[in-house]
Amino acid sequence: MSFETFGLDPRVNVGVRAAGYEQPTPIQEQTIAEAMTGRHVLGLAQTGTGKTAAFVLPILHRLLEGQGPLGQRHHGRGTKRKTRALVVAPTRELAEQINDEFRTLGQATGLRSATVYGGVGFQPQIEALRGRADIIVACPGRLIDHMERGNADLTNVEVLVLDEADHMFDMGFLPPVRRILKAVPDDAQRLLFSATMPQEVAHLAEEILTDPLRVEISRKAPAETIDHALVAVDEKAKTALLLHLLRTQDHRSTLVFTRTKHRAKKLARVLDEANVFVAELQGNLSQRRRQEALDGFKDGTYHVLVATDIAARGIDVARVSHVINFDFPDTPEAYTHRIGRTGRAQRSGKALTFVTENDFGNVLQLERQLNMRVTRERVDGFAGPDEALERLGPGHAAGRSAQGRSRRGGRPGGRSGGSRGASRGPAREGGREGGAREGGAREGSPRAGDRQPAHDGGRPSARAGGDRPNGGRSGNRRRRPSRPRPAGERD
């Protein structure tokens, strides 16, 4: 099956070809044609299944063809645009990723999209909401701010998408989402996507969707292009082990996950002092610094990005060579989401997880739910206690790991693992973008060894200033200038 069979508007197909999409993924194959007719959709799918294009393409087609339930509302030349499609996402990074998809796939359509989220200025967003964008991709907190100030008119919305609804629930966003829903016309098409289905999200779906198409894409096993390994290590030796690996192996683009924001900040500081080109990505950073870190990691300015689970949502970097779980993930879902950042588009990747004695039960649970045994590796000089090694099984030289089952994939760079289940991930940070949390716990509480640094120290998030002395694999390299992006309209 090809994208031509959907009968998309020719201007949309220009973007499909430009993106290099050839065959649709399962969720795209099952969703696009029905969504083009205006049918409501309930999609159960993980990040990396191609779900973003599954709703972006029908939205572009419907806005061009004027097939929305609200009739012919397309703007004329020189007139102000109206918000005709609204996508609500839980994080800034995911909102940017979705907007990038609209820009790529809609490059020949003449339609304009813009992002609305916290941590950046209001004015560009006000201009977008008041007539410079047809499509708005928004985080709930900032959109509510604009609604309260009279900046957002949602009465012309023809298509509404709620993406990653389970994570919006985790972050305490369902109350503001319900307020947004009330501002959208009752006859607007509605699509809801979620990796899991907590009871609250199921109730929301029942309330807002009418005779929906239900699409369920199960991704219990990670991609086969990823080698997995566990390394037993004492808690106090984790940082030394990480530095050893970065210096002795080719970790050209490494994503390191920690459990808490404070842990990410502290670890990034230590790596920076060890002459590693490193940036951090965690919820306490401003949007400018988050974007600088992401841009630098993508273009190779930074070899290592230290991130938390929440801040990393929406990261779309095609060439991540390694994922290192510095702290063991809280759930199998978190594991598959983390390691799905590598091994994309048929490229090989390595996922390495540090395991302490406190993680034994989690290892067994992970292997049971993924139905796979993960390779155990020993690193000379860094083995954990004998008991830990015995519980984890015999060590092996670095090599092939247990593999997930084969998976089908249609879009380049779009495959990542993920498992569905009723268990919820870790607590979500920041209930409002760039502000205080709305009705939820703070991100991860520190565990043993996660002591919070005594002070901020005023260090920038993206670290790598000036020339580096020879040290490890960082070598001598100058930092490139940062390029913070505006967050308003993106034509």
N, C-alpha and C positions, 0 to 999 in steps of 0.2 A: 504494500500500500504506500502511496506517495501523498504528499500534501496537495497535489493537484486534484486529487479525487474529492476533496472537501468542497470544491467550488468557491473558494475564497475570492474576494475581490482581487482583480489582477494587481492592483497597487499594493495589496497586502502580500501577494506572492513575490513581489520584488524584494520585500524585506526578508521573506523566508529563504529565498535563494542567497541573499547577502549574508544571512546568518549561517549559511552552510548546512541548513537542515535538509535532510534527504528523506528519511522515513520517520513517521511519527512514533513516539513511545506509546506504550499501552494506554496511559491515561489520556494522551492526546488523541489517540485513535478512537477511544470510547466517548470522549467529551466534546470535541470540537464541533462535529456536525450537529449534535443536539443543541449545544449552546448557541449555535448560529441561528436557530429557530426561535430563540427566546425562552427555552425551557429552563426551569430552575435546576440547579446541580448541587448535589452533596458529594464531594470528593474526599475520599480517605486515602491520603498518599503522603509519603515522606518527602522532605527536601531532596532534590536530585532526580526525581522521577520525570521531570519535564512538565510539572503542573503549571508553572508560570505561563509558558506558551499556550497551555491548554485553555487558559481564560483570556490571555492577551489577544490571541488571533481572532476569536469570535467577537471580542469587543471592538477591535478595529474594523472588522467586516460590518458589524451591525451599525456602527456610527456612520460609516461611509454609505451604506445602503439605505439608511433611514428606516430600518425595520424595527426600531425600538417601540415598545408599547405606547410611548408618549407621542408617536407620530413624527412628522417632519420638523425637526428642530435644528437642523444643521445651519451653521452660521454662514452668512454671506460675506463676500469680500469687503473688508473695511469695517465690518460690524464686530461688536464684542462677542467673544465666545462665551458659551455657557457650560457649566460643569455637567457633562452628559454621562460620564462614567466615573465611578468612585471605587477605589480599591483601598481597603483598610488593612493595615499590617501592624504587627506588634512592635517592631524595632526599626530604627533609622536605617540600619544596614540593609535589611530586607526591603524596605521601601525604595532605597536607591537601586537595588538589584532589579526590582520589578520595573521601575521607571526606565532603567537601561534597556530592558526587554522591549518596552513600548517604543523607545527611541529607535532601536535597531529594526524591529519588525515593522514599525510604522514610518520608516524614513521616506517612503514615497507617497504617503497618504495625505500629507498636509495637516494632519491632526497634531495637536500639541499636548504634551503632558507635563506635569509639574509635581514636585514633592512638597509635602507639608508635614513637618515634624519639629520637635523642640530642640533647644540647644543652639539655634541660629536665629537671625533676625526675622522680624515679622514682615517687613515691607515687601520683599520679593514675593512672599507667599500671598500677601494681600492682593498684589497686582495680578497674580495667577488666578486667585479665586474670583476676582472681579472682572474677568474678561480676557485673560491671556492664555487660558488652557481649556481644552475640551475634556481632559482626563486628569483627575487628581489622585495621587497615591499618598495616603496620609496615615500617620499614627494617631490613635484616638485622642490622646490628651491634648495635643496642639490643635487638632481639628475642633474639638469642643471649645477651646479658647477662642478660635476664630468665630465659631457660631455664636458664642456669648457676646462678642464684640460687633456682631452684625456683618462680618466680612464674608461669610460663607452662605451662599444660597444653593441649597440642594434640591430645590423643587423641580429642576429640570433633569435630574439624574435618571437615566434610562437603564443603566446596568450597575449593580452593586456587588462587589466581591469582598468577602471576609476571608483573608488568608491566614493560615496557621491559627485557627480559632482556639485550639487547645492552649497555645502559648499565650494568647490574649487572656484566656481564663486564668492561667497560672499567674499572670502579671496583674490581675485585678481589673482588667479592662472591660469586662462584660457590662457593667453599669453604663459607662460612657458609650459603648457600642450600641446599647439599646436606645440611648438618646439620639444617636446618629440615625438609627433605623427609623425612628419616628419622624425625622426630618426629610426622609426620602419618600417619594410617592409610593403608594401601596402597590401600584401596578408595575413598578420597576422589576426587571429581571434580577434574580438574586442567586449568587453562587457562594457556597461555603466550602472551604477546604480545611482539613485538619488531619494531622498525623495519627492522633488517637481520638477517642470519643468519650471523654468524661461525661458524667450524667448531666451536668449543667450545659455542656455544649450540645448534647443530644436534645435537651429540652429547647434550647435556642433554635436548633435546626427545625424542630417540629413547629415552632411558632412562626418562623419567617419563610419557610420553603413550602411551595404548593406543588404537589405531585412531582417531586424532584427526581431527576435521573441520579441513581446512586452508583458511583464508581468507586471500587475499592482495589487499590494496588498494594499488595503485600510485598514488603522488602525486608524479610527477616534476616537474610544473609548479606554481608557486605560484598562488594564487587570482587570478582576473582583476580583482578589485577593487583590486589593489595596483599602483601605479606604481613602477617600478624605475628607478634612475639611478646612474651612476658619476661620481665627481668626482675628477679627477687632482689631487694635492696633494703638496707636499713633506712629508716626515715631520715636520720641525720646525714646519710651519705647521698641523698638524692641529687643535691646540687652538684656535688663533685662528680657524680656519674654523668649527669647531663653535660657538664663541661668536657669531660673525657670523651664522650661520644661526638660532640661538636668539633673537637680538635683532631680526632683520629679517624673520622669517617667523613664521607662527602655528603654533608647535610646542606645542600645548596639552597634549599627553600623549605624551612622547617617550621611547622606550627606546633607550639607547645601549649598544652591545656593545663590550667590550674583550677582548683576548686573555688577559690575566693578572689575577690578584687585585690585585697591586701597582699595575698600570696603572689598574684601576677605582678603587682607593682614591685614587690621586694625582689622577686626572681629576676625581673628585667634589669633592675639596678645592679644586681650581682653580675649578670652576664655582661652588661655594659662595662663594668669595671674590669672584667676579664678580657676586654678588647673584642667582644663579639658584636657584630652589627645587628642590633636588636631594637625592636619596638614593642610596645605593649598595647593591648586593646581590652579595656575594661570600663565598666559603667560610670566611673567617676570622671572620665575624661570629657573635655568639651568636644563638640562636633568637629571643630577644626583639627584638633589633635588626633581624633579618631580617624578622620579622613587622611591626614598626613601619614599616619601609621599604615593604613591600608594601601595607599598609593605607593609608599616606599617599599612595602613588602611585595607588591605586584611587579614593580619595575626593577627589583633587585637591589635597591639601596640598602634594604635590611634583609639579612639572611634568615633571621629568626623573628617570629612574631609570637609573643606570649599573650594568651587570651583566656578569658573565662567562657563558659558555655553560652551564656546569654549574649555577651558582647559579640561573640563570633557568629551569631545567627545572621544569615544573609551574606557571609563571606563567599565570594565567587572568584577564586584564584585557580586558574587551570593547571598550573605547573607546580603544585606543592609536592615535593619529593618525599617528605617525612612528616608524620604526625606523631608526637610524643605525648603520652598521657602522663604528665609529671605527677598528677594526683589521679587516683583511680576514679573513673566515672561513676556517678551515683546510680545509674540505671543502664540496662542493655541498650535502651533507646538512645541515651546520651553517648554511649560508646559508638554505636553505628553512625550517629550524626557527626561525631568528632572525626572518626577515621574516614568518613566519606569525603573529606576534603582532599584526600590524596587518591591516586589510582584512577583518575578521571580520564575519559575519552581514550580508553584502552592504553593509557600510560601506566607503567608500573609505579607502585608506591609502597612505602613501608610504614606500618603502624606499630609503635613500640610502647608498651605500657609498664610503668614502674609499679611493683607490687610489694607491699609491706605485709607483716604478719596480720595487721588489722584488715587486710583486704581478702583473706582466704575465702570467706563465705561469698564475697562478691564475684570472685573468679569462678567458683562453681556455678553460681546463678547465671553468670554471663554465658558460660559454655553450654549450660542446659538450654537456655532460651534461644541461643543462636544455633544450637545443634551442631557444634563444631568444637574441636579441641585446638587450643591455641598453642603454638610452639613455645617451649621454655628455652630461654637462652641464658648463658652465663657470661658475665664480663669479668675477666681476670681482675682481681683486687676489689671487686664491688659486690660480691655475692652476699646475699642476706644471711640470716641465721640458718644453721643446718636444718632446723625444724621447718623453716620457710621453704627451703629447697626441697625437702622431702615431701611436703604437702603439695608443692607445685609440680612435682615430678622431675625426672632427670633433665639436666641441662643439655643443650645442643649447641653446636656451632651455628653461627648465623647462616640461615639458608631458607628453604621453603617452609612456609607456615601452613597451618590448616587453612583450607580454602572454603569460601562460601559457594553456594550453588550457582550455576550459570544464570545470567540475567540478560534480558533483552534491553537494548537501549537505542533510541532513535536520534538523539541530539548530541552533538559534540560537547564534551565536558559536562554532560548533564546527568551522570550516573553516580549516585552515592547510595550507600546502604542505609537501612533504617528498619527497625522492627516495630510492629504495632503491638499494642497491649494496653491493658487498663491502668498500668502503673503510670504515675505522673513523674515528670522530671524534677530536677531540683528547683528550689524556690527561685522566682524571677526577680531580677534587680530592677529598681526604678519603675514605679507604676506609671508615671508620666514621663514623656521623653525629656530628658535633661532636667527633671525636677524631682519633687518628692514622690514617694510611692503612693499609689492609690489602692488601698485595701489589700495589701499583701505583705508577705515576709520579705526581709532583705535577702540579698543573694548570699547563699551559703554561709553558714557559721563556721569559723575557723575550728579545725580539729588539731590533734596533736601535731606539733611541728609547724603549725600555720600561724605563728605569732605575728601580730601586727607590728609594723615598724613604728618606732616611737614618734617619728615626725615625717612630714612630707619631704622636706629637703628641697622643694622647689625645682625638682628635676623635670625636664620635659618628657612627654610620653614617648616620642620617637627618638631613640637615643643613637647617636653615632656622630658626634661632633668632631670636625677637623680630621687631621691625619691620624691614622692608627699606627702604633708601633707594631712590629712583627709579633704576632701572638696567635697561636692556633691557626684556624683556617681563615681568619678575617683578613690577614695581610694588611697592606697599606692601601687604603682607599678613602677618597674624600666623600664626604656627605654631599648628596645632591640637594639643591634647594627644594624646600617643600612647596607643594602646590595645593593649598586648600581650595576646595570647590564651593561655589555658592550653592545654597540649598533651595533656591526658589525655582523659577521657571527654567526648564531645560528643553529648548526647542529641538 
